[in-house]
Amino acid sequence: MAHLLGIDLGTTTTIVARIDASGAPEVVRDWDGQEVTPTAVAFESAAAVVIGREARAMADDADHVFTEFKRDMGTGVSHPAFGRRVTPLDLSALMLRKVREHAEAGAGPVDLAVITIPANFTNAAREATLEAARRAGLGKVHMINEPTAAALAYAHASGGLAEGLYAVFDLGGGTFDVSLVRARGMDVEVVFTEGVQRLGGKDFDTKLLDIVRAGFRETVGEEMRPGDCDFGRADAEELKHRLSSRESVRVALRSARHGRVPVTVRRAALEAATEGLVAQAEMACEGVLLRAGIDRSALSGVFLAGGACRMPAVRAAVERVFGRNPLLRDPDTAVARGAALYAAHRANPALLSPAQRRRTSAIRFQDIAPHYFGTLAMDEDGLLENSVIIAKGEKLPVSRTRTYYTAEPDQRILTCEVTQSAVAESDPSMVLRVAEVEMPLPPGRPADQPVEVTFSYDLDGVMRAEFKDLGTGRPLVIELKSEGSGRGSLNVSRIRLD
């Protein structure tokens, strides 16, 4: 029987599921016996690392404790730790290694793993996630967008979805995505997706911390000083959960200077403080309908994923935008369960047991490009513009080829660039330049020499670009790979063929 894992490597929590002997997804409890593991890494020394719940407990009063590093995947961010720099890639690799070792201790070597990522993750962040999985010792790895994984989980839990169009609203610990999917049974096709890369439950926790601090100040007439009171982010998260089922909660803060300080926190105060956060999610939901050209009346249902969806204000916003009551079913574990199902879909059928094959044979899946990818070129007026080659929403895998022309006689250098944007954009200043490489050209040629540009985007959402000078037939291939050094987000591999 194949050992197949789905790993929801979240901003604040990590959840793992596997396909059991019957072909159904089941959550793998962590080394503390819990379904949900805090995404936290603590260094006690250069060689001693603590992962998960114990690491998060150290976060408020110890150095070299790292949380929420997923938000910086694929960037040049790094942190000092005992004489060296650690990157989000390094920290993710440590988290994944612990997860792999724990899973393998109970069920043997992992045959295939699927790691979930936000639909709006940049190409650099996607490659960084794959590199982290490689460093963690996970051999064969695929990725799936988080809302799509949630859709697979809902389809499985429902015994197959009725044919129709569905919205998946995924508000996790640190990121937000909303996707429209067309589904029938276990056949899921992504139509369009939108998101906000820095929006999640932790942002609500921050607002709640501010409310508690304000209550402390009103009660004692002084600010809550660091180290004076034991109320931290984990407490704010727990308070948020309690406010999801209660209108108010009385919190007994313990202050070294003032003793017991009672503070009453009301749900209404939290909702007022987080109106702007909820509005960001609403705008993304409205945007996904608008850009997909779909009226909300066409939806057959709305699914919720992510623990933050338990907040009444969030559920009310979803109902307000989509015009229907959303379905909330195991929101914490839905993404991991869906990833495990996708692992069965991508696995070699020969590795599956007969029961696993029967249970998962009906899964069909079609994802799309989550961004626009292009290159910079001169327009007819000689002005630099962004030229889109792969459009957001194209079905994966996809490969597109366009021909461009050199601009000047005796042009010796061709600048080959890859751009990425969330919307179709021609202005070069409004797009992200994810790669730039110079390709030498033969001397003495006239202008208007053809250059064939091919962009390919695979099922894991990773880009490859080839620029071919047709006069010589020599290609330059740009493969976007995570660097992981903290100095930058990408390496560019240049390949010239004679």
N, C-alpha and C positions, 0 to 999 in steps of 0.2 A: 504494500500500500504506500502510495506516494505521501511524503511529508510536505504539505503545501501551506505556506504562511501568507496571511495578509497583515501588513503592519501599517497602522495609522500613526505615523510619526508626527505628532501634533506639536503646536507651539507650547502648550502647557501640560498636555498629557499624551502618553503613548499607550496604545491598545493593540493587542495582538490577537488574531483569530487564526484558526486552522480548519482545514476540511477534515471532518471525522470519517470514520469507516463507512458511514452510510452516505457520504457525499454532502452532508450539511455543514454549514459553518458553525464553529463553536469558539467562544472566547477562551484564550489561554490565560489562566491566572498567573500573576507574576510571582517573584520570589518571596513576596510578603503575603501571598494568597489572595491578592486583590485583582479585579478585572482591569482597573485603571491605574496606570503608573505615572507619577509626575515626570515630565520631561525635564530632568535636572541632573547636572553633573557637578560634583565637588572634588577638588584636589586637596587632599590632606598633606601631600608632599609631592615632589616631582614624580614619584612612582606609584603613590597610593591614590586611587580614585574611588569615589563613592557615587553610585548611580541610583536615581529614583527617589523614593519617599524619604529616605534618610538624608539625601542631598538637599531636597527641598526644605526640610526642617532646619537645615543649617543656613538657609539663604538670608535670614534677617540679622544674623549676628556673626557671620564668618566671611572671611575673604576667600577668593578663588572658588566661589560657587556661581554656576552659570545656569540661567534659565532663559526661556523665550528666545533662544538663539536661532530658531527656525526663521524668524523674521529677517535675519541678515544672511541667509544662505545665498551664495552666489555673489557676494559683495566682497570688498576688501577689508571688512571689519575683522579685527583680531583683539585679543585680550591678553594681558600678562598673567602668567601663572608659574611661579617658582623658577624664574630665570628664562622662560621661553614664552613665545606667543602661541596662543591657541585660537583657531578659527571656528566659525559655526560648523564647517565641514568636519574638523577634528572632533568637536563635541558630539555631532550627530553620529559619527563613526563609533565613538565610545558607547553611546546609547544603543545603537543597533547591535554592537558586538555583545553587550550584556543580554539583550533580548534574544539574540541567536543562541548564545550559550545556554541560556535558561530553557529555551524551547527544545534544543537538541538533547539536553540532559534528561528530558522526559520522553522524547519520541524519536531520538536518533537524528542523523544528519538531515538538514533541510534540502529538499530536492529543487524547490523553486519558491521564491518569495516575490510578493508584489508590495511595493511601498506606495502609499497614497501621497499626493501633493495637491496644493491648491490649484484650481484651474487657471488662475491668473499668475502662477509662478513664471518668472522669466526663464529663458533658455539656460542662463548661467546657473540659476537656482536648481533647475532640473538636473543639469549635469553634475552639480555639486552633490545632489542627493544620491545619484548613481555612484559617484566616486566614494561617498561615505559608506554605501552598502558594500562596495568592493573591499574597502579597507576593513570593514567589519567581518569579512570572511563569508559573506553571503554570495554563493557562486552565481547561480542564474537568477537574475533580478529583472523585473519589469516594473513599470509605474502606471498608475491610473489616477485620474483627477478625482478629488474627494467627493464632489457631488454626484459624479457618475457611479462611483462605488456605492454610495448611499442608495442610488436608484436600483442597482442590482440587488442590494439587501432587501429593499422594500418589495421588489418583484418576487424574490424568493419567499419572503415571509407571507406574502399574499397568495402563494401558490400560483404565481403568474399574474401579470396585470392585464386588465381588460384593454383592448386596443384603444389608444388615445394619446393625447399630448399631456405631459405632466411637468410641473415645476418642482425643482429640488432646491430648497433653501438651506444652505449649510453655513451656520454661524458657529465656528469653532472657538478655540481659546485665543487665537491670534489673527486668524484670517477669515474672510467671508467670500463665499461664492454663491451664485445662483445660476442654475442651468435649466434649460428647457430640453426635455427628452421625449422622443416618440417611442412608445413601447407597446409590445404585444406579447403576452406571456413572459418569457425570459429573454426576449429580444429587445435590446435597448439601443437606441440611436440618438446621439447627442445632436441637437439642432442648433443651439447657440448658448453662449455662456458669458457672464459678466462677473465682476467681483471687485473687492477692495482689499488690497494686500495687507493693510495694517488696520484691521477692524476685527475685534473678537471679544470673547468673554473677559480677557484681562483688562481691556479698556473700561469695561463696566466695573470691574473690581477697583480700578484706580479711582473712579468717580466715587465709589462707595467708601474707600479709604478717606477721601477728602471730606465726605459727610460725617464720618466718625470723628475725624480730627476737629471739624467744626463743632460737633456736639461736645467734645472734650473741652474745647476752648470756652464754650458758652457756660459749661458747668463749673469749671475751676478758675476761669479768667486767665489762663495761660495756654501757650501752645503745647501740643504733645511733642516732646523732645525725643529724638532717637535714643533708644536704650532705656527710656523711662517707662514705656508702656509696652506690654507684650502683644499688642494687636498688630498683626502683619498681614501680608497678602493672602496667605492660606486662610486666615480668619475672615478676611473680606470675602473670599470665595464661598466659604461656608455660610456666611451671613446672607450673601446673595441667594443661595439655594433656599434658605429659610424664608426669605422675603417673596419667593416665588409662590409660596402657599399661604403666607400670612400677610396681613396688612401692615403690621408693625412688629418689631422685635426689640426687646430691652436687652442691651449688652452691658455686662459688668466688666468695665476695664479695670486693670490692676496697675496702679501707678506707684512707683517707688517714692514719689514725693507726696502724693495725695491719697494713697491707699485705694480703696474701692471707689471707682467713679462710674455711676450708672448713666448710660446714654441710650435714649430711645431713637431707633432709626425706623422711619416709615417708608413703605414702598413708594408712596407718592413722591417723596423727596428724591428717591433714586430715579424714578421715571422722569422727573423734571430735570435732573442733572444729566440724564443720558438721552434726552430728546435728539440732540445732534447726532449721536451715534446711530440711533434707530433711523433717523432721516437718511443717513448715508446708505444704509441697507435698502431702504425704500426706493431711493433714487436708482440704485443698481437694478432692482427688480423692475422698475418702470422702464429702465434702459434696455433690459434684455428683451422685453416684449416689443418695444419700439423698434430696435435694430433687427429683430427677427421678423418683424412685420406681422405679429400675431396679436389678436385681441384676447383679453383674459377670458372672455366667454367661451373660447375654444378649448380651455383647459379641462381635463378630466379629473385632475386632482393635484394636490400640493403636498409634498413630503418635507419633513423637517429633519435636519441632522445637526449634531453638535449640542453639547450640554447647555449652551447659552440660550437655546430655543425654548427652554422651560420658562423663561421669564414671560409673564403675562403681556407686558408691553410689546415684546417681540412677536408673540403669536398674534396679537391684535393688529400689528403693522402688516404682517403677512396676509391676514384675512382682509385687511383694508385694501391692499394693493391688488391682490389676486381675486378678490370677491368670493372667496370660499373658505370654509373652515379647514385648516391644514391638519394633516395626519401626523401625530407624534408617536413614534414607536421605537423604543430603545435608541434614543438619539445619540447617546455616548458611544455605543458600539457599532452602529449601523455602518459607518465607513470601513472599519476593520473587517466586519463580516462580508461586506461587498468585495473588498480586496481579496479575501480568501476565495470567494467564488470566482473572481477574475483569474486568480492563480490556477484554479482548476481548468478554466477555459483556455489558458495559455500553455498549460502543461502538455507534455507528450502523452497522448492517450494510453500508450503502452505502459506508462508508469502508474496509471490509475487502476484501482480495483474495479471489478465489475459493478459493484454498488456505487462507487464514485462516478464511474462513467455514465451509468443510468441517470443518476441524480443531476448531473451537470451537463449532460449532452444537449439540453435544450437552450443553453446560454448562447446568445448571439450578441455581439457588441460592436458598435461603430462610434468612434470618437472623432473630434474635429480639432483643427488648429485653433489654439486659444488666442493667438496674436496675429497681427499683420507683420510679414517679413518682406524686406525689400533691399534695395541698394541705391546709392546716390549716383545720379547721372545728370548731364546737362540737358536742358530742354531746348526747344527750337530757338529761343532767344538767348541762348548761351548762359542761362542761369541754372544754378545747382538746385535740383529737386530730388525728393524721395520718390523712387519708383517701386511700387508694390509688386512683388512677384508671387508670393503665397498670401492669399487673403484669409482673414479670420473666418472661421466657419467651414473651411474646406475639409472634406473627409480625409482621414488618415488611413494608411500612409499616402503621402502626396508628393509629387515631383513636378516642378514647373520650369520651363526653359524660355528665356527671352534673349533676343539679340540686341546688342548695343554697338556703338561705333566709336572709334577713337576720335578725339576732337581736333588734333593738330597734326600737321606734317612733321615727320621725323619725331613723333612722340616716343620717348624712351621709357617712360614709366606709366603704368596703369594702376591707379589706386582702387583696390578691390575692397568694398565695404559691405557689411551686413547690418541692416537696421531692423528694429523691432518697435512696434507701437500698438496701443490698445485700440486705436481707431484708425481708419484710413486717412493718412496724412501725407501731404506732399511737401510741407515745409520742413527742411532738414533740421531746423532748430527744435522741432517738436517731437523728434523721434530719438530713441535710444540707439546709439551706435555700439553694437555689441562686438564688432570685429573690424579691423582695418589692416590690410596687408598691401604692400607694393609689389607689383609684378613687372619685371624688366621686359621691354619690347625690343625687337630688332631695329637697328638704325636705318634711316634712309627711306622709310615707307611714306606714302602720301596719307592724308587724313582719311577718315571714314573706313578704317579697317574693321571688319566685324569681330566682335567678341561675344561668344555665346555664354550666357550665365544660367546655371541650373541650381535651383534650390530644392533640397529634399528634406522632408520632415517625417520622422518615423512614428511608429505606434506608441513609443515612449515619450514622444514630444521633444525629440532632440534634433537639432538642425545640422545640415551639411550643405556647404555651398561650393560650387565649382565654377571657376572663371576660365574659359578656354579661348585663347587667341587662335582664331580659325586659320590665320595665315601660316602659323607654324604648327598648329595642332597641339601645342603644349598647354596642359591645364594647370591651374593653381587651385588646390583644394583647401578649403578652410573647414576644419573640424573644430567645433566649439567644445572645449574641454575645461573642466574645472581645474584651477591651478592649486588651490588649497594652501598657499603659502602665506596668505594674509596681505600680499603685495598687490593683488588684483584679482579679478574674478575669472579671467579666461586665459587659456593658452590657445594659440593658433598654430595648427600643424600645417605647414606648407609642403606640398608634394608637387614636384615638377617631373614630368615624364619627357624624355628625349624622343 
